[in-house]
Amino acid sequence: MADAADVADSHSKGNVGLLKHESLPKGQGLLLYTQAVHCFGMKFAIDVLFLNKKRQVLKVKNSLGKWRIAVCWTAHSVLELPAGTAAESGTVAGDQLEFERIA
């Protein structure tokens, strides 16, 4: 899935998200504490995994493209991944994700 995901742990990091990136390399990701994401101004598509507080996948949006919005009102957070990652890993709603902090 993701070898390393950054955490948008501040308001400014959450607002900028991946907007300044040209691409998202395989194995990378961004965790945001939100219920909705948009790809306005993005230069590439992403997979979006909506998670509950226990990191269980509630909803998967594959290859969310430019100028699109995805929402899951019951989500606690969102994991943004390179397009195709969810399909490649077989990740679907109901899956349990594990996170570990990298020093």
C-alpha positions in Angstrom: 0.0 0.0 0.0 2.1 2.9 1.3 5.6 2.6 2.6 5.6 6.1 3.9 2.6 8.5 4.2 3.0 12.1 5.4 0.4 13.3 7.9 -1.3 16.7 7.3 -1.1 17.6 11.0 -1.6 21.3 10.6 -4.2 23.5 9.0 -1.8 24.7 6.3 -0.6 21.2 5.4 -4.2 20.1 5.1 -5.1 23.0 2.9 -2.2 22.6 0.5 -2.3 18.8 0.5 -0.9 17.5 -2.7 -1.7 20.6 -4.8 2.0 21.6 -5.2 3.1 18.1 -6.2 3.7 17.1 -9.9 3.0 13.4 -9.0 2.7 11.1 -6.0 5.4 8.3 -6.2 4.4 4.7 -5.7 4.6 3.8 -2.0 3.9 7.4 -0.9 0.7 8.9 0.6 -0.9 11.6 2.6 -3.2 11.2 5.6 -5.6 14.0 6.2 -8.1 14.4 9.1 -11.2 15.3 7.0 -14.4 13.9 5.6 -14.0 15.3 2.1 -11.3 16.0 -0.5 -11.1 17.8 -3.8 -8.8 17.6 -6.7 -9.3 21.2 -7.9 -5.9 22.3 -9.4 -4.3 18.8 -9.0 -2.0 17.6 -11.8 -2.7 13.9 -11.3 -5.3 11.4 -10.2 -5.3 9.8 -6.8 -6.9 6.9 -4.9 -8.8 8.1 -1.9 -9.5 5.8 1.1 -11.9 7.1 3.7 -11.2 5.7 7.2 -13.0 5.6 10.5 -11.2 6.2 13.9 -10.1 2.6 14.0 -8.4 2.9 10.5 -11.0 0.7 8.9 -11.7 1.5 5.3 -15.2 2.9 4.9 -15.1 3.8 1.2 -12.6 3.7 -1.7 -12.6 6.2 -4.6 -10.3 4.8 -7.3 -8.4 7.3 -9.6 -10.2 10.5 -8.5 -9.3 12.8 -11.3 -8.8 16.5 -11.7 -11.7 18.8 -10.7 -13.5 16.1 -8.7 -14.7 15.9 -5.1 -15.1 12.8 -2.9 -17.0 12.8 0.4 -17.8 10.3 3.2 -19.6 12.0 6.1 -18.9 9.2 8.5 -15.1 9.3 7.9 -12.6 10.4 10.4 -9.7 10.7 8.0 -8.6 10.2 4.4 -5.6 8.4 3.0 -4.6 9.7 -0.4 -2.5 7.3 -2.5 -1.2 7.1 -6.1 -3.9 6.2 -8.6 -4.1 2.4 -8.9 -2.8 1.6 -5.5 -6.1 0.4 -4.0 -6.8 -1.9 -7.0 -3.2 -3.2 -7.0 -3.3 -4.0 -3.3 -6.9 -5.3 -3.4 -8.0 -2.7 -0.8 -11.8 -2.5 -0.4 -14.3 -1.1 2.1 -14.1 -3.1 5.4 -10.4 -3.7 5.2 -8.4 -2.8 8.4 -5.3 -0.7 7.9 -2.3 -0.6 10.2 -0.1 2.5 10.7 3.2 2.7 12.4 5.3 5.8 13.1 8.6 6.1 11.4 11.3 8.0 13.2 
